[in-house]
Amino acid sequence: MTPPASPNPTRRARLREARPLIVALAVFLAVYLAFAYALAPAYWRHSEHQPALAEMAMTTTTALGLPGDALNVGLEGSRDEVLCAMRAAGWRPADPITWRSSLHIASSVLLSRAYPSAPVSDLYFDGRRQDLAFEKAAGISPRERHHVRFWLALDNGQSGRPLWLGSATFDRNVGVSRYTGQVTHHIAPDIDAERDLLTHDLAAAGVVADAYWVSGVGPTLFARNGGGDPYFTDGEIAVSRLSPGCRATSAAPPTLPPPPAIAAKNALFGWLETLWRRL
């Protein structure tokens, strides 16, 4: 009887040579699955700076109960400190909505006249309309403007100071709501850009002692606000801790590192890329 043929030595050698690559691919797949389906969702929820925010909804609503703008900025400080800091950063308080201010903003839009303190429409958070609203002109008329609404979210935050949450957006033009047909401003979709602008303006004014991130709505690509305008965001809230008493500081303005989830993702994929190149 003829003895069975032994395995091809060339084939066995190839398997031995490929073993490190197979192990590396298995490790890569395991790490990717763990990150994408376990670690990343956990990192997107971080509230270590303000644990009391963990269970709060991070989207405003309209008077009709429709989803409004997402919350994306925060301030730590008293009401007077907020008013002082926003003024120092070049943002003006918005006028209340009255017949006079409504006619003023309508004529300013139609005739392209300046109205740097034009009123903003009401949005609601936790059942309350905004406590404060500010804007920064982007052109002659209030047709285009940067604006933000703030709500007092915590009387005493983690540091013992009041915490304000806000929604900062850019009004790009005037039109009608896609849901109600009412005349309204339409916002630009990149709401993170407005968050970053306000955070930068405050830091540049020297009225920010520290800054940090807390979780907002989470990463969002295809959302619409109460007027039907699309927007996208990384879902993070940039919080600026204001200098006590609104005292300006000559120190370098604080900078915000990337949000925790983005930093974790970059570190992980940087490590995987290094591993892959070494194979």
C-alpha positions, 0 to 999 in steps of 0.5 A: 500500500502506498503511504499517504502523501505528506503536506506540501512543504511549500504550502506549510511555509507560506502558512507560517509566513502568513500567520503574523498577518492573519493574527494582525488582521484578527486583532484589527477586526476585534479592536475595530468592532469593540471601538465602533460598537462599544467604546465609541457610543460610550465615549460620546456620552461624557458628563464628568464635568456636569453629571446633572446634565446626563439625563437632560434632553439636548434639543430645544422645541418650538412653541408647537412642540416641534424639534428646534435647534440643538444645544451646542454651547454653554457658559459657567457664571452668573447672569451679570457675568454672562451679560458682561462677557458677551458684551466684551466678546462683541455680541449684543443682547436681542430686543424682546419681541414687541409690535415695535421691534417686530416692525423694526426688524421687518423694515430693516430686512426689507430696506437693508437697514442695520438693526444690531439688536433685532429680536429672535423668535422664542424656542423652549428648553425644559418647558421654558423659553430662552432666558437670554439671547444675543446676536452679532451682525454679519451684514448690514441688515439682520437678514444675516446674523450670528445669534445664540439663545441661552437657558439657565440649566443648573442654578449650581453646577459642578463648580458651584456656579450657574450653568447656562446652555445655549443654541448658537446658529447662523441666520443665512436668510429670511424665508418661510417655515417649511412646516408652518409657512410662517416668515422666519430665518433659515439657518446655515447647516453647520451649527458647530461653526457657530459654536466654535465662533462664539467660543473663540470670541469669548476666549479672545476677549479674555473673559474665559478662565477655562473651557471643556466639553459635555455631551450634547445630542451626539453625532448628527448628520441629517436633522431638521430644526423647527423651520425645517432647515437641515443641520449637522453637528458632532453633538458636543457642547463647548462650555466656557467657564467665565472669569469671576466678576468678568475680569479680563485676563492677559493670559493666553486664551484657553483652547479646547482639545478635540471632543473625547470621542474624536480624540479616542478615535484618532488615537485608536486609528493612529495606533492601528495605522502604525501596526499595519505599516510594521507588518 
